[in-house]
Amino acid sequence: MYRGSMPRTKGDHEARRRDVSAAVWQVMATHGFTGLTLRAVAAELGATTGLLTHYFPTKRALVEHALELLEQRTVSRPRRQAGRGLAALRDALLDILPLTPEATDSNRIWVSSWDTALSDSALSTDYARKYATSRDRLTERVAAAQELGELPLGNPAHIAAGAQAFILGLVVQALFDPAAFPPQRQVELLDDYLTALTAAPGSTTDTN
């Protein structure tokens, strides 16, 4: 458990904020998004809730900061690089799966934040945008694989949407039952999915 002490230098605001952010992340990783409260963060930090109100005057401010942290960590996480085509599509999907402790923490927080996002129209719109952006990136990789002859022709956006749906479903199963879906099993299932995608023209039917 993170037990960073608050810096004693009065003017060291950035160092204090890093400590606060680390405590927010640890609370989310341990208790999920629904367990994120000022009291829980204060306990993790070894500080008072009164001190935290300087950073988060409202619960909404805490939620927004937590989502910013999640976005930053997701974007900055190292990515696999395998050139173009089907290998690049596979790597993009592997990067989503909870194959490491760090990726598991991020995915657990993402999934636990869905309830909060669904109950807030602004957050729902933002999440829809994020997933649409992810689909766009997958669509580019699908189109490249089609150009290389690695995937049958069809609507690349339709194929990318199916791939995203598959991988997010696998994420949820792995989070709920890690014993049944260890990293090796997740990779095997992904490879089976991609094999079926390359071999079954029906899966690439253009729906326009």
PyRosetta script that sets phi, psi and omega in degrees:
from pyrosetta import init, pose_from_sequence

init()
pose = pose_from_sequence("MYRGSMPRTKGDHEARRRDVSAAVWQVMATHGFTGLTLRAVAAELGATTGLLTHYFPTKRALVEHALELLEQRTVSRPRRQAGRGLAALRDALLDILPLTPEATDSNRIWVSSWDTALSDSALSTDYARKYATSRDRLTERVAAAQELGELPLGNPAHIAAGAQAFILGLVVQALFDPAAFPPQRQVELLDDYLTALTAAPGSTTDTN")
pose.set_psi(1, 137.6)
pose.set_omega(1, 179.1)
pose.set_phi(2, -71.0)
pose.set_psi(2, 128.2)
pose.set_omega(2, 178.6)
pose.set_phi(3, -132.4)
pose.set_psi(3, 47.6)
pose.set_omega(3, -179.5)
pose.set_phi(4, -66.9)
pose.set_psi(4, 135.5)
pose.set_omega(4, 178.9)
pose.set_phi(5, -85.4)
pose.set_psi(5, 148.5)
pose.set_omega(5, 179.8)
pose.set_phi(6, -70.7)
pose.set_psi(6, 132.5)
pose.set_omega(6, 178.1)
pose.set_phi(7, -57.3)
pose.set_psi(7, 143.0)
pose.set_omega(7, -176.9)
pose.set_phi(8, -86.5)
pose.set_psi(8, -17.0)
pose.set_omega(8, 179.3)
pose.set_phi(9, -68.8)
pose.set_psi(9, 118.6)
pose.set_omega(9, -172.1)
pose.set_phi(10, -60.1)
pose.set_psi(10, -37.7)
pose.set_omega(10, -175.4)
pose.set_phi(11, -88.5)
pose.set_psi(11, 1.8)
pose.set_omega(11, -175.6)
pose.set_phi(12, -84.1)
pose.set_psi(12, 67.2)
pose.set_omega(12, -174.4)
pose.set_phi(13, -66.0)
pose.set_psi(13, -41.0)
pose.set_omega(13, -177.3)
pose.set_phi(14, -64.5)
pose.set_psi(14, -40.4)
pose.set_omega(14, 178.8)
pose.set_phi(15, -65.3)
pose.set_psi(15, -38.9)
pose.set_omega(15, 177.5)
pose.set_phi(16, -63.7)
pose.set_psi(16, -42.5)
pose.set_omega(16, -178.6)
pose.set_phi(17, -66.7)
pose.set_psi(17, -34.9)
pose.set_omega(17, 176.4)
pose.set_phi(18, -63.6)
pose.set_psi(18, -41.0)
pose.set_omega(18, 177.6)
pose.set_phi(19, -62.8)
pose.set_psi(19, -43.2)
pose.set_omega(19, 179.8)
pose.set_phi(20, -63.5)
pose.set_psi(20, -44.7)
pose.set_omega(20, -179.8)
pose.set_phi(21, -62.5)
pose.set_psi(21, -40.6)
pose.set_omega(21, 178.9)
pose.set_phi(22, -63.4)
pose.set_psi(22, -38.5)
pose.set_omega(22, 178.9)
pose.set_phi(23, -68.8)
pose.set_psi(23, -39.9)
pose.set_omega(23, 177.0)
pose.set_phi(24, -59.9)
pose.set_psi(24, -45.4)
pose.set_omega(24, -179.1)
pose.set_phi(25, -63.2)
pose.set_psi(25, -43.1)
pose.set_omega(25, -178.1)
pose.set_phi(26, -65.2)
pose.set_psi(26, -39.1)
pose.set_omega(26, 176.8)
pose.set_phi(27, -61.7)
pose.set_psi(27, -43.8)
pose.set_omega(27, -179.9)
pose.set_phi(28, -66.2)
pose.set_psi(28, -41.1)
pose.set_omega(28, -179.2)
pose.set_phi(29, -65.8)
pose.set_psi(29, -33.5)
pose.set_omega(29, -177.0)
pose.set_phi(30, -85.9)
pose.set_psi(30, -43.6)
pose.set_omega(30, -171.0)
pose.set_phi(31, -112.9)
pose.set_psi(31, -3.0)
pose.set_omega(31, -177.1)
pose.set_phi(32, 81.0)
pose.set_psi(32, 171.0)
pose.set_omega(32, -176.7)
pose.set_phi(33, -64.4)
pose.set_psi(33, -33.4)
pose.set_omega(33, -178.6)
pose.set_phi(34, -69.8)
pose.set_psi(34, -18.9)
pose.set_omega(34, 178.9)
pose.set_phi(35, -89.1)
pose.set_psi(35, 5.1)
pose.set_omega(35, -177.7)
pose.set_phi(36, -81.4)
pose.set_psi(36, 108.0)
pose.set_omega(36, 176.4)
pose.set_phi(37, -137.4)
pose.set_psi(37, 160.4)
pose.set_omega(37, 176.7)
pose.set_phi(38, -59.3)
pose.set_psi(38, -39.3)
pose.set_omega(38, -179.4)
pose.set_phi(39, -63.6)
pose.set_psi(39, -42.4)
pose.set_omega(39, -179.7)
pose.set_phi(40, -66.3)
pose.set_psi(40, -40.8)
pose.set_omega(40, 178.5)
pose.set_phi(41, -66.1)
pose.set_psi(41, -41.7)
pose.set_omega(41, 178.9)
pose.set_phi(42, -61.1)
pose.set_psi(42, -42.9)
pose.set_omega(42, 179.3)
pose.set_phi(43, -63.7)
pose.set_psi(43, -41.7)
pose.set_omega(43, 178.8)
pose.set_phi(44, -63.8)
pose.set_psi(44, -36.1)
pose.set_omega(44, -176.6)
pose.set_phi(45, -84.0)
pose.set_psi(45, -20.6)
pose.set_omega(45, -174.5)
pose.set_phi(46, 75.2)
pose.set_psi(46, 34.5)
pose.set_omega(46, -178.0)
pose.set_phi(47, -127.4)
pose.set_psi(47, -177.1)
pose.set_omega(47, 178.3)
pose.set_phi(48, -97.5)
pose.set_psi(48, 154.7)
pose.set_omega(48, 176.5)
pose.set_phi(49, -65.1)
pose.set_psi(49, -28.9)
pose.set_omega(49, 178.4)
pose.set_phi(50, -61.1)
pose.set_psi(50, -39.9)
pose.set_omega(50, 178.2)
pose.set_phi(51, -64.7)
pose.set_psi(51, -38.3)
pose.set_omega(51, -178.2)
pose.set_phi(52, -68.1)
pose.set_psi(52, -25.0)
pose.set_omega(52, 179.8)
pose.set_phi(53, -66.0)
pose.set_psi(53, -16.6)
pose.set_omega(53, 174.2)
pose.set_phi(54, -68.0)
pose.set_psi(54, -28.0)
pose.set_omega(54, -180.0)
pose.set_phi(55, -97.4)
pose.set_psi(55, -35.9)
pose.set_omega(55, -176.2)
pose.set_phi(56, -132.4)
pose.set_psi(56, 86.8)
pose.set_omega(56, -178.2)
pose.set_phi(57, -67.5)
pose.set_psi(57, -19.3)
pose.set_omega(57, 179.5)
pose.set_phi(58, -136.6)
pose.set_psi(58, 163.2)
pose.set_omega(58, 175.7)
pose.set_phi(59, -62.8)
pose.set_psi(59, -35.3)
pose.set_omega(59, 179.1)
pose.set_phi(60, -61.4)
pose.set_psi(60, -40.0)
pose.set_omega(60, 179.0)
pose.set_phi(61, -63.9)
pose.set_psi(61, -38.5)
pose.set_omega(61, 177.6)
pose.set_phi(62, -65.2)
pose.set_psi(62, -44.2)
pose.set_omega(62, 179.4)
pose.set_phi(63, -61.8)
pose.set_psi(63, -45.2)
pose.set_omega(63, -179.5)
pose.set_phi(64, -61.9)
pose.set_psi(64, -40.8)
pose.set_omega(64, 178.3)
pose.set_phi(65, -65.6)
pose.set_psi(65, -40.5)
pose.set_omega(65, 179.1)
pose.set_phi(66, -62.2)
pose.set_psi(66, -41.6)
pose.set_omega(66, 179.0)
pose.set_phi(67, -67.7)
pose.set_psi(67, -35.8)
pose.set_omega(67, 175.8)
pose.set_phi(68, -63.7)
pose.set_psi(68, -42.5)
pose.set_omega(68, 177.3)
pose.set_phi(69, -60.3)
pose.set_psi(69, -45.4)
pose.set_omega(69, -178.8)
pose.set_phi(70, -62.6)
pose.set_psi(70, -42.8)
pose.set_omega(70, 178.7)
pose.set_phi(71, -63.4)
pose.set_psi(71, -44.6)
pose.set_omega(71, -179.3)
pose.set_phi(72, -62.1)
pose.set_psi(72, -44.5)
pose.set_omega(72, -178.4)
pose.set_phi(73, -68.7)
pose.set_psi(73, -36.1)
pose.set_omega(73, 178.4)
pose.set_phi(74, -66.2)
pose.set_psi(74, -45.3)
pose.set_omega(74, -178.4)
pose.set_phi(75, -67.6)
pose.set_psi(75, -38.6)
pose.set_omega(75, -174.8)
pose.set_phi(76, -85.3)
pose.set_psi(76, -6.9)
pose.set_omega(76, -179.4)
pose.set_phi(77, -63.6)
pose.set_psi(77, 136.3)
pose.set_omega(77, 178.7)
pose.set_phi(78, -56.5)
pose.set_psi(78, 139.6)
pose.set_omega(78, -178.4)
pose.set_phi(79, -115.1)
pose.set_psi(79, 147.9)
pose.set_omega(79, 174.2)
pose.set_phi(80, -72.5)
pose.set_psi(80, 146.5)
pose.set_omega(80, 178.9)
pose.set_phi(81, -128.4)
pose.set_psi(81, 113.3)
pose.set_omega(81, -176.8)
pose.set_phi(82, -131.2)
pose.set_psi(82, 35.6)
pose.set_omega(82, 177.6)
pose.set_phi(83, 74.2)
pose.set_psi(83, -135.4)
pose.set_omega(83, -174.8)
pose.set_phi(84, -115.4)
pose.set_psi(84, 176.4)
pose.set_omega(84, 171.0)
pose.set_phi(85, 75.3)
pose.set_psi(85, -149.4)
pose.set_omega(85, -173.5)
pose.set_phi(86, -62.6)
pose.set_psi(86, -36.4)
pose.set_omega(86, 178.3)
pose.set_phi(87, -62.4)
pose.set_psi(87, -39.0)
pose.set_omega(87, 178.6)
pose.set_phi(88, -68.6)
pose.set_psi(88, -38.3)
pose.set_omega(88, 176.2)
pose.set_phi(89, -62.5)
pose.set_psi(89, -45.4)
pose.set_omega(89, 179.0)
pose.set_phi(90, -59.9)
pose.set_psi(90, -44.2)
pose.set_omega(90, -179.8)
pose.set_phi(91, -63.9)
pose.set_psi(91, -39.9)
pose.set_omega(91, 179.3)
pose.set_phi(92, -62.5)
pose.set_psi(92, -37.5)
pose.set_omega(92, 179.0)
pose.set_phi(93, -74.4)
pose.set_psi(93, -38.0)
pose.set_omega(93, 176.1)
pose.set_phi(94, -61.0)
pose.set_psi(94, -36.7)
pose.set_omega(94, -179.1)
pose.set_phi(95, -64.1)
pose.set_psi(95, -20.8)
pose.set_omega(95, -179.5)
pose.set_phi(96, -83.7)
pose.set_psi(96, -30.0)
pose.set_omega(96, -172.5)
pose.set_phi(97, -70.8)
pose.set_psi(97, 151.2)
pose.set_omega(97, 176.3)
pose.set_phi(98, -81.6)
pose.set_psi(98, 72.5)
pose.set_omega(98, -176.0)
pose.set_phi(99, -93.7)
pose.set_psi(99, -13.1)
pose.set_omega(99, 179.0)
pose.set_phi(100, -130.2)
pose.set_psi(100, 163.0)
pose.set_omega(100, 176.9)
pose.set_phi(101, -56.6)
pose.set_psi(101, -39.8)
pose.set_omega(101, -179.1)
pose.set_phi(102, -65.9)
pose.set_psi(102, -44.5)
pose.set_omega(102, 179.1)
pose.set_phi(103, -67.1)
pose.set_psi(103, -33.2)
pose.set_omega(103, 177.3)
pose.set_phi(104, -65.1)
pose.set_psi(104, -44.7)
pose.set_omega(104, 177.2)
pose.set_phi(105, -58.4)
pose.set_psi(105, -47.5)
pose.set_omega(105, -178.1)
pose.set_phi(106, -61.6)
pose.set_psi(106, -44.6)
pose.set_omega(106, -179.4)
pose.set_phi(107, -66.8)
pose.set_psi(107, -39.1)
pose.set_omega(107, 178.7)
pose.set_phi(108, -61.3)
pose.set_psi(108, -40.9)
pose.set_omega(108, 179.9)
pose.set_phi(109, -68.8)
pose.set_psi(109, -43.0)
pose.set_omega(109, 177.8)
pose.set_phi(110, -57.1)
pose.set_psi(110, -51.0)
pose.set_omega(110, -176.7)
pose.set_phi(111, -64.0)
pose.set_psi(111, -40.7)
pose.set_omega(111, -178.9)
pose.set_phi(112, -70.9)
pose.set_psi(112, -16.7)
pose.set_omega(112, 178.6)
pose.set_phi(113, -86.0)
pose.set_psi(113, -9.6)
pose.set_omega(113, -177.0)
pose.set_phi(114, -60.8)
pose.set_psi(114, -39.9)
pose.set_omega(114, -178.3)
pose.set_phi(115, -61.9)
pose.set_psi(115, -43.0)
pose.set_omega(115, 177.7)
pose.set_phi(116, -62.6)
pose.set_psi(116, -43.5)
pose.set_omega(116, -178.9)
pose.set_phi(117, -65.4)
pose.set_psi(117, -39.4)
pose.set_omega(117, -178.3)
pose.set_phi(118, -67.7)
pose.set_psi(118, -24.4)
pose.set_omega(118, -179.0)
pose.set_phi(119, -92.1)
pose.set_psi(119, 2.5)
pose.set_omega(119, -178.3)
pose.set_phi(120, -131.4)
pose.set_psi(120, 115.9)
pose.set_omega(120, -173.8)
pose.set_phi(121, -62.1)
pose.set_psi(121, -37.3)
pose.set_omega(121, -179.8)
pose.set_phi(122, -67.0)
pose.set_psi(122, -42.4)
pose.set_omega(122, 178.2)
pose.set_phi(123, -67.9)
pose.set_psi(123, -37.4)
pose.set_omega(123, 177.8)
pose.set_phi(124, -59.5)
pose.set_psi(124, -43.9)
pose.set_omega(124, 178.4)
pose.set_phi(125, -63.0)
pose.set_psi(125, -40.9)
pose.set_omega(125, -179.9)
pose.set_phi(126, -66.3)
pose.set_psi(126, -40.6)
pose.set_omega(126, 178.8)
pose.set_phi(127, -66.3)
pose.set_psi(127, -40.3)
pose.set_omega(127, 177.4)
pose.set_phi(128, -59.8)
pose.set_psi(128, -39.4)
pose.set_omega(128, 178.0)
pose.set_phi(129, -63.8)
pose.set_psi(129, -43.7)
pose.set_omega(129, -179.4)
pose.set_phi(130, -61.4)
pose.set_psi(130, -45.1)
pose.set_omega(130, -178.7)
pose.set_phi(131, -70.2)
pose.set_psi(131, -32.5)
pose.set_omega(131, 176.0)
pose.set_phi(132, -66.3)
pose.set_psi(132, -39.9)
pose.set_omega(132, 177.1)
pose.set_phi(133, -62.8)
pose.set_psi(133, -41.0)
pose.set_omega(133, 177.2)
pose.set_phi(134, -62.8)
pose.set_psi(134, -41.9)
pose.set_omega(134, 177.6)
pose.set_phi(135, -62.9)
pose.set_psi(135, -38.0)
pose.set_omega(135, 178.6)
pose.set_phi(136, -61.5)
pose.set_psi(136, -41.4)
pose.set_omega(136, 178.7)
pose.set_phi(137, -65.4)
pose.set_psi(137, -40.3)
pose.set_omega(137, 177.5)
pose.set_phi(138, -66.3)
pose.set_psi(138, -37.6)
pose.set_omega(138, 179.6)
pose.set_phi(139, -60.4)
pose.set_psi(139, -40.3)
pose.set_omega(139, 178.4)
pose.set_phi(140, -61.6)
pose.set_psi(140, -40.1)
pose.set_omega(140, 179.9)
pose.set_phi(141, -71.0)
pose.set_psi(141, -37.8)
pose.set_omega(141, 177.0)
pose.set_phi(142, -62.8)
pose.set_psi(142, -46.7)
pose.set_omega(142, -179.5)
pose.set_phi(143, -60.5)
pose.set_psi(143, -39.7)
pose.set_omega(143, 178.5)
pose.set_phi(144, -64.9)
pose.set_psi(144, -40.2)
pose.set_omega(144, 178.5)
pose.set_phi(145, -65.3)
pose.set_psi(145, -35.7)
pose.set_omega(145, 176.7)
pose.set_phi(146, -66.7)
pose.set_psi(146, -41.3)
pose.set_omega(146, 178.9)
pose.set_phi(147, -62.2)
pose.set_psi(147, -33.4)
pose.set_omega(147, 179.8)
pose.set_phi(148, -83.7)
pose.set_psi(148, -2.5)
pose.set_omega(148, -179.7)
pose.set_phi(149, 77.8)
pose.set_psi(149, 17.3)
pose.set_omega(149, -178.5)
pose.set_phi(150, -89.5)
pose.set_psi(150, -19.4)
pose.set_omega(150, 175.8)
pose.set_phi(151, -129.1)
pose.set_psi(151, 146.6)
pose.set_omega(151, 176.7)
pose.set_phi(152, -63.1)
pose.set_psi(152, 157.2)
pose.set_omega(152, 178.5)
pose.set_phi(153, -68.0)
pose.set_psi(153, 154.7)
pose.set_omega(153, -178.7)
pose.set_phi(154, 161.9)
pose.set_psi(154, -176.6)
pose.set_omega(154, 179.6)
pose.set_phi(155, -74.7)
pose.set_psi(155, 109.3)
pose.set_omega(155, -176.4)
pose.set_phi(156, -63.5)
pose.set_psi(156, -32.5)
pose.set_omega(156, 178.7)
pose.set_phi(157, -67.3)
pose.set_psi(157, -36.7)
pose.set_omega(157, 177.8)
pose.set_phi(158, -66.0)
pose.set_psi(158, -43.0)
pose.set_omega(158, 178.8)
pose.set_phi(159, -65.5)
pose.set_psi(159, -41.6)
pose.set_omega(159, 179.9)
pose.set_phi(160, -63.6)
pose.set_psi(160, -39.4)
pose.set_omega(160, 178.1)
pose.set_phi(161, -62.7)
pose.set_psi(161, -40.7)
pose.set_omega(161, 177.1)
pose.set_phi(162, -64.9)
pose.set_psi(162, -40.6)
pose.set_omega(162, 179.4)
pose.set_phi(163, -64.9)
pose.set_psi(163, -41.1)
pose.set_omega(163, 178.2)
pose.set_phi(164, -63.6)
pose.set_psi(164, -43.9)
pose.set_omega(164, 179.4)
pose.set_phi(165, -61.8)
pose.set_psi(165, -41.9)
pose.set_omega(165, 178.5)
pose.set_phi(166, -61.2)
pose.set_psi(166, -48.7)
pose.set_omega(166, -172.8)
pose.set_phi(167, -69.7)
pose.set_psi(167, -36.5)
pose.set_omega(167, 178.2)
pose.set_phi(168, -69.1)
pose.set_psi(168, -35.9)
pose.set_omega(168, 175.5)
pose.set_phi(169, -64.3)
pose.set_psi(169, -38.9)
pose.set_omega(169, 178.1)
pose.set_phi(170, -67.0)
pose.set_psi(170, -37.4)
pose.set_omega(170, 176.2)
pose.set_phi(171, -57.3)
pose.set_psi(171, -49.4)
pose.set_omega(171, -177.7)
pose.set_phi(172, -61.2)
pose.set_psi(172, -44.6)
pose.set_omega(172, 179.8)
pose.set_phi(173, -63.2)
pose.set_psi(173, -40.5)
pose.set_omega(173, -179.5)
pose.set_phi(174, -66.7)
pose.set_psi(174, -34.6)
pose.set_omega(174, 178.8)
pose.set_phi(175, -70.2)
pose.set_psi(175, -40.7)
pose.set_omega(175, -178.0)
pose.set_phi(176, -77.9)
pose.set_psi(176, -30.7)
pose.set_omega(176, -176.7)
pose.set_phi(177, -138.0)
pose.set_psi(177, 69.5)
pose.set_omega(177, -176.8)
pose.set_phi(178, -62.2)
pose.set_psi(178, -26.2)
pose.set_omega(178, 178.6)
pose.set_phi(179, -67.3)
pose.set_psi(179, -37.1)
pose.set_omega(179, 179.6)
pose.set_phi(180, -82.3)
pose.set_psi(180, -21.2)
pose.set_omega(180, -178.0)
pose.set_phi(181, -129.3)
pose.set_psi(181, 62.4)
pose.set_omega(181, 175.8)
pose.set_phi(182, -66.9)
pose.set_psi(182, 168.4)
pose.set_omega(182, -177.4)
pose.set_phi(183, -50.4)
pose.set_psi(183, -44.8)
pose.set_omega(183, -178.8)
pose.set_phi(184, -60.9)
pose.set_psi(184, -40.7)
pose.set_omega(184, 179.3)
pose.set_phi(185, -66.6)
pose.set_psi(185, -39.3)
pose.set_omega(185, 177.6)
pose.set_phi(186, -60.2)
pose.set_psi(186, -44.4)
pose.set_omega(186, -180.0)
pose.set_phi(187, -65.2)
pose.set_psi(187, -40.8)
pose.set_omega(187, 178.5)
pose.set_phi(188, -61.1)
pose.set_psi(188, -44.6)
pose.set_omega(188, -179.8)
pose.set_phi(189, -64.8)
pose.set_psi(189, -38.8)
pose.set_omega(189, 177.1)
pose.set_phi(190, -63.9)
pose.set_psi(190, -44.3)
pose.set_omega(190, 180.0)
pose.set_phi(191, -64.7)
pose.set_psi(191, -36.7)
pose.set_omega(191, 175.8)
pose.set_phi(192, -63.1)
pose.set_psi(192, -41.5)
pose.set_omega(192, 179.4)
pose.set_phi(193, -61.9)
pose.set_psi(193, -45.9)
pose.set_omega(193, -178.8)
pose.set_phi(194, -67.1)
pose.set_psi(194, -36.2)
pose.set_omega(194, 176.7)
pose.set_phi(195, -62.0)
pose.set_psi(195, -44.3)
pose.set_omega(195, 178.4)
pose.set_phi(196, -64.3)
pose.set_psi(196, -35.3)
pose.set_omega(196, -179.5)
pose.set_phi(197, -65.4)
pose.set_psi(197, -39.0)
pose.set_omega(197, -179.5)
pose.set_phi(198, -75.3)
pose.set_psi(198, -24.9)
pose.set_omega(198, -172.8)
pose.set_phi(199, -98.8)
pose.set_psi(199, -13.0)
pose.set_omega(199, -173.0)
pose.set_phi(200, -117.4)
pose.set_psi(200, 95.6)
pose.set_omega(200, 178.4)
pose.set_phi(201, -54.3)
pose.set_psi(201, -31.1)
pose.set_omega(201, -178.7)
pose.set_phi(202, -60.6)
pose.set_psi(202, -26.5)
pose.set_omega(202, -179.3)
pose.set_phi(203, -75.4)
pose.set_psi(203, -9.8)
pose.set_omega(203, -178.6)
pose.set_phi(204, -112.9)
pose.set_psi(204, 19.4)
pose.set_omega(204, -178.5)
pose.set_phi(205, -60.6)
pose.set_psi(205, 132.3)
pose.set_omega(205, 178.1)
pose.set_phi(206, -70.6)
pose.set_psi(206, 124.6)
pose.set_omega(206, -177.5)
pose.set_phi(207, -98.8)
pose.set_psi(207, 3.4)
pose.set_omega(207, 179.1)
pose.set_phi(208, -68.8)
pose.dump_pdb("model.pdb")
